[in-house]
Amino acid sequence: MKKKLNRVLLSGLSLSMLLFLAGCVQTTKKNGQIVPTGDGWVYNLLVKPMGAVIQYFANDLGLGFGIAVILVTIIVRFLILPLGLYQSWKASYQSEKMAYLKPIFEPINERMRNASTQEEKLAAQTELMAAQKENGVSPFGGIGCLPLIIQMPFFTAMYYAARFTDGVSESTFLGMNLGERSLALTAIIAVLYFGQSWLSMYGVPEEQKAQMKSMMYVTPLMMIFMSINLPAGVGLYWLVGGFFSIFQQLITMYVIKPRLRKKIAAEFEKNPPKAYKSTKARKDVTQTNNQQTQLAISTKSNKRRNAGKQRKR
């Protein structure tokens, strides 16, 4: 449930940042079309240089605008790939730590699931948070905002460069008019991002997979929503982004996570995991040996008295 919430929050943050940074590229209507005014720091620092490189590849090198958009997108994605991998490393470190500490956390989670009252559930939640803190586990799954914030201006700039660079909308690529939408390209983009979401569940425990299944469809649907009404020139940007997302996920699965498992195992070998000890004193309802002896003597005495009364009668 927590991972599901984290994914929702991350997706919401990404969309919010995209909309916020869109304001850094000011646009106006001209001949019924939305075009940039040339103002805004993202436009001047990133969009214009990217547009110039696209035109250089397309016109000066004669590669065409389709190939030019793809090449510039690849260059930009390679430049910001270390940030994406760093973000994956932080998130994976926390998730692998949680998996290693499952024997400690699972009994508390079981009490939380089986709680019959709200007080019992809150007590279990408090104990879980304390146990996570005791073992250095972040309740937010290690999702850092800084790498994402740094990447977003580049995503926004590439989006506007692919959409508004002179010559892109008048060109064709593999039979597609780059100035018009392409449903076929949108379908391919959705499949790519679905594949990335499916790969992200590889190696995840079955109980967590059930919680993540609904989230597996969020990213593809979001990409369909964003690309279905946009020109194919922008779709090429999302297409390359889909391949890079899969590439980054594969690096996370086969390089980052195995190294983190070894690192975490070494860390806990030096400092073994600690089970949280509740500070609340529990009421001892068991009887001591002395109390049991006194009770037995008192019972025998009462029996003798009752027997003596019956004899007198």
Secondary structure, DSSP 4 states (H G I P E B T S, - for coil): -HHHHHHHHHHHHHHHHHHHHHTTS-EEEETTEEEE-S-SHHIIIIIHHHHHHHHIIIIIS---HHHHHHHHHHHHHHHHHHHHHHHHHHHHHHHHHHHHTHHHHHHHHHHHHT-SSHHHHHHHHHHHHHHHHHTT--TTTT--HHHHHHHHHHHHHHHHHHHHSTTTTT-EETTEETTS--HHHHHHHHHHHHHHHHHTTTT--HHHHHHHTGGGGHHHHHHHHHHTTS-HHHHHHHHHHHHHHHHHHHHIIIIIHHHHHHHHHHHHHHS--------SPPP--SPPHHHHHHHHHHHHHHHHHHHHHHHH-
